[in-house]
Amino acid sequence: MAKFVPMTGIAKKLLALGAALMLAAAALAAPAGAEPTGEFAEFNQCEYENVEVSTCIHWVFDAGTIKLGEKAIPVTNPITLQGSLLPESDLLLGATNNATLSNTPQAVPGGLLGITAPGSWPEWLQEEFNNQINEGFTGVTATVELAGPPSGQTNVTVNTENLIFELGTALGLPVKIHLENPILGGECYFGSESEPIQLNLTTGTSGAFKGSAGELMFNEPFTLIDLTNVRLVDNTFAAPSANGCGGIASEFIDPLVDSIFGTPAGAGENHAVLEGTFTEADREAVLNSGP
């Protein structure tokens, strides 16, 4: 296992930029290898056998919040983003197992607790809804899902230079928020494939929120850089109305969900804060790490 060396201050950022530039330039051919091991094991879904790829990306968000309208959803279950980058490109190539962004449900505080069917609904729907609530089906989960291709060339962008220097968009993420509950059904979303919620996350400043590039570490051969305590923020996106909630009763359930969340909500009324660890590795080093 290579030794990691912590750094601080201007030297940290200059070395980080040097590492990023070096990694972006590394696209030489290498013999096919076994699955990566050691410090490179987490890059097993990178296209490390593709000689056109320069770097492998692995990002884990284990804290933060996503607020839509009046409802803040804490990130308590780790979300993983992984893939590959081509030289001179910010567009992320998807993970080889198609799990570019892990579908990790987060609990929505309060769920449907204390909600009753409005009297304006049809009687059959009021009865069905209230029976479901009485049976305890009040918990709701929210999952951030990628909007767009699940594999190959995604619409996700990763800019390491912006990430390190705390300027501009470090991670561009087109998403839809999937709400799940026995009452809401399986097709209840904020955002869609054709009209996603576009998160432009930065380690700089976005509205009232301040991000951070965190702390840099790197291995001795300089083939892997690691940023811990990264804080990405976006206070600029708009939250759309809910759609598809309740299946055939969506014309009634969608407005109820909107009333709970306070959606639609304009830019500045919503925010995303994602905190975690970013790791970038030289593709050739990943390839040659196998036994």
C-alpha positions in Angstrom: 0.0 0.0 0.0 1.5 3.3 -1.0 2.0 5.9 1.7 -0.4 8.9 1.6 1.2 12.3 2.4 -1.1 15.1 3.7 -0.5 18.6 2.3 -1.8 22.1 3.1 -2.0 25.6 1.7 -0.8 26.8 -1.8 1.6 23.9 -2.2 -1.4 21.5 -1.8 -3.3 23.1 -4.6 -0.3 23.5 -6.9 0.6 19.8 -6.5 -3.0 18.8 -6.9 -3.1 20.7 -10.3 0.1 19.0 -11.3 -1.3 15.7 -10.5 -4.5 16.3 -12.4 -2.6 17.4 -15.4 -0.3 14.4 -15.3 -3.3 12.1 -14.9 -5.1 13.7 -17.8 -2.1 13.2 -20.1 -1.7 9.5 -19.3 -3.4 7.5 -22.1 -0.7 5.1 -23.2 -1.5 1.5 -24.1 -0.9 -1.2 -21.5 -1.4 -5.0 -21.5 -4.7 -6.4 -20.3 -4.6 -7.1 -16.6 -6.7 -8.7 -13.9 -9.2 -6.8 -11.7 -7.5 -3.9 -9.8 -6.3 -4.5 -6.3 -4.9 -2.6 -3.3 -5.3 1.2 -3.3 -6.8 0.9 -6.8 -9.5 -1.8 -6.0 -12.3 0.7 -5.8 -11.8 1.5 -9.6 -13.0 -1.9 -10.7 -15.9 -0.4 -12.7 -13.6 2.0 -14.6 -12.8 1.4 -18.2 -9.2 0.7 -17.3 -8.6 -1.6 -20.3 -9.7 1.2 -22.7 -6.5 2.8 -24.0 -8.4 6.0 -24.9 -9.3 6.6 -21.2 -6.9 8.7 -19.2 -8.2 8.6 -15.6 -10.6 6.7 -13.4 -13.0 8.5 -11.0 -14.5 7.3 -7.8 -16.6 9.6 -5.6 -18.4 8.7 -2.3 -20.9 11.2 -0.7 -21.7 10.2 2.8 -23.3 13.4 4.2 -25.2 16.5 3.1 -28.7 17.5 2.3 -30.9 17.9 -0.7 -33.7 20.5 -0.2 -36.6 20.7 -2.6 -38.9 23.6 -1.7 -39.7 23.3 2.0 -38.5 19.7 2.6 -34.8 18.9 3.3 -33.7 15.3 2.8 -30.5 14.4 4.7 -27.9 12.2 3.0 -27.4 9.4 5.5 -26.7 6.5 3.2 -23.5 6.7 1.1 -24.0 7.6 -2.6 -21.3 6.5 -5.1 -20.4 8.1 -8.4 -17.9 6.3 -10.6 -16.6 6.2 -14.1 -13.8 7.3 -16.4 -12.6 10.4 -18.2 -11.0 10.8 -21.6 -8.1 13.2 -22.1 -9.2 16.9 -22.5 -12.8 16.0 -21.7 -15.1 16.7 -18.7 -17.7 14.2 -19.8 -17.8 11.1 -17.6 -17.9 7.7 -19.2 -20.3 5.5 -17.2 -19.4 2.6 -14.9 -18.9 -0.7 -16.7 -21.6 -2.3 -14.5 -24.0 0.6 -15.4 -24.1 1.7 -11.8 -22.5 5.1 -12.6 -24.5 6.8 -9.8 -25.7 4.3 -7.1 -29.4 4.3 -6.5 -29.3 4.8 -2.7 -32.6 5.6 -1.0 -32.6 8.3 1.7 -35.4 8.6 4.3 -37.7 11.7 3.8 -38.2 13.2 7.3 -41.9 13.0 8.3 -42.9 11.1 5.2 -46.7 11.1 4.9 -47.2 11.0 8.7 -50.2 13.1 9.8 -51.5 13.5 6.2 -55.1 12.7 5.4 -57.0 12.6 2.1 -58.5 16.0 1.1 -62.3 16.0 1.1 -62.3 17.1 -2.6 -61.0 13.7 -3.7 -63.4 10.9 -4.9 -64.7 8.9 -2.0 -63.1 5.7 -3.2 -59.7 7.4 -3.2 -60.1 9.0 0.2 -61.0 5.6 1.7 -58.1 3.9 0.0 -55.6 6.6 1.0 -56.7 6.9 4.6 -56.7 3.1 5.0 -53.1 2.9 3.8 -52.1 5.7 6.2 -53.9 3.9 9.0 -52.0 0.7 8.2 -48.7 2.5 8.8 -47.6 3.1 5.2 -46.2 6.6 6.0 -42.5 6.2 5.4 -41.2 7.7 2.2 -37.7 7.4 0.6 -36.0 9.6 -1.9 -33.4 8.4 -4.4 -31.2 10.6 -6.6 -31.1 8.9 -10.0 -29.2 9.9 -13.1 -31.4 11.3 -15.9 -29.9 10.1 -19.1 -27.9 7.2 -20.4 -27.0 4.7 -17.6 -23.8 3.6 -19.4 -21.4 4.7 -22.0 -21.2 8.5 -22.6 -23.3 10.1 -19.8 -24.3 13.8 -19.4 -22.3 14.0 -16.2 -19.3 16.3 -16.1 -16.3 16.2 -13.7 -13.8 19.1 -13.7 -10.8 18.3 -11.4 -9.3 21.8 -11.8 -12.5 23.5 -10.8 -12.8 21.1 -7.9 -9.4 21.8 -6.5 -9.4 25.6 -7.1 -12.9 26.1 -5.8 -14.1 27.8 -8.9 -16.9 27.0 -11.4 -18.8 23.7 -11.7 -16.8 20.8 -10.3 -19.6 18.2 -10.9 -22.5 18.6 -13.3 -25.2 16.2 -12.5 -28.5 15.9 -14.4 -30.9 14.0 -12.0 -34.4 13.1 -11.1 -35.6 12.5 -7.5 -37.5 9.2 -7.1 -40.0 9.1 -4.2 -41.1 5.6 -3.2 -43.9 4.5 -0.9 -46.8 2.0 -1.2 -49.2 4.9 -1.7 -47.0 6.9 -4.1 -46.2 3.8 -6.2 -43.0 3.3 -8.2 -43.2 6.2 -10.7 -43.3 9.2 -8.4 -40.6 11.7 -9.5 -39.3 15.3 -9.3 -37.7 15.8 -12.7 -37.6 13.4 -15.7 -35.4 12.0 -18.4 -36.3 14.8 -20.8 -36.5 17.6 -18.1 -34.0 16.7 -15.4 -33.0 18.7 -12.4 -29.6 20.0 -13.4 -27.2 20.2 -10.4 -24.1 22.4 -11.1 -22.2 21.6 -7.9 -19.2 23.6 -6.9 -16.5 23.7 -4.2 -16.7 27.5 -4.4 -19.7 29.6 -3.6 -23.3 29.1 -4.8 -25.9 31.5 -3.6 -25.9 31.4 0.2 -23.7 28.2 0.4 -20.0 27.8 0.5 -18.2 24.6 -0.6 -14.7 23.3 0.0 -12.1 21.3 -1.9 -11.2 19.6 1.4 -7.7 18.1 2.1 -5.4 16.6 -0.5 -3.4 13.4 -0.3 -1.6 11.5 -3.0 0.5 8.3 -3.3 4.2 8.4 -3.8 4.2 7.6 -7.5 1.6 10.4 -8.0 -0.7 8.0 -9.8 -3.6 8.5 -7.3 -4.9 11.7 -5.7 -7.4 11.7 -2.9 -9.5 14.7 -1.7 -11.2 14.1 1.7 -13.9 16.3 3.3 -15.0 17.7 -0.1 -18.1 19.9 0.2 -20.1 20.5 -3.0 -22.9 23.0 -3.1 -25.6 24.2 -5.5 -28.2 26.9 -4.5 -29.2 27.8 -8.1 -31.4 25.0 -9.4 -35.2 25.1 -9.7 -37.4 22.2 -8.3 -40.3 21.1 -10.6 -43.7 19.8 -9.6 -44.0 16.1 -8.7 -45.2 13.8 -11.5 -46.5 10.2 -11.7 -47.3 9.8 -8.0 -50.1 7.4 -7.2 -50.3 5.8 -10.6 -53.8 6.2 -12.0 -54.6 8.6 -9.2 -51.7 10.9 -10.0 -53.9 13.9 -10.8 -54.9 13.9 -7.2 -51.6 12.6 -5.5 -49.2 14.8 -7.4 -50.7 18.0 -5.9 -50.7 16.4 -2.5 -46.9 15.7 -2.8 -46.3 19.3 -4.0 -48.2 20.6 -1.0 -45.9 18.5 1.3 -42.7 19.6 -0.4 -43.6 23.1 -1.3 -43.0 22.5 -5.0 -42.5 23.8 -7.6 -39.9 26.1 -6.2 -37.7 28.6 -8.0 -33.9 29.0 -8.0 -32.6 30.0 -4.6 -35.4 28.2 -2.8 -33.7 24.8 -3.1 -30.2 23.5 -2.4 -27.9 20.5 -2.7 -25.0 19.9 -0.4 -23.0 16.8 -1.0 -20.0 15.9 1.3 -17.5 13.1 0.9 -14.3 11.8 -0.7 -13.1 12.2 -4.3 -10.4 9.9 -5.7 -8.8 10.0 -9.2 -6.3 7.5 -10.5 -4.2 7.0 -13.6 -5.9 4.4 -15.8 -2.6 2.6 -16.5 -1.8 2.3 -12.8 -5.2 0.9 -12.2 -4.8 -1.6 -15.0 -1.3 -2.8 -13.8 -2.4 -3.1 -10.1 -3.9 -6.5 -10.7 -2.1 -9.7 -9.6 
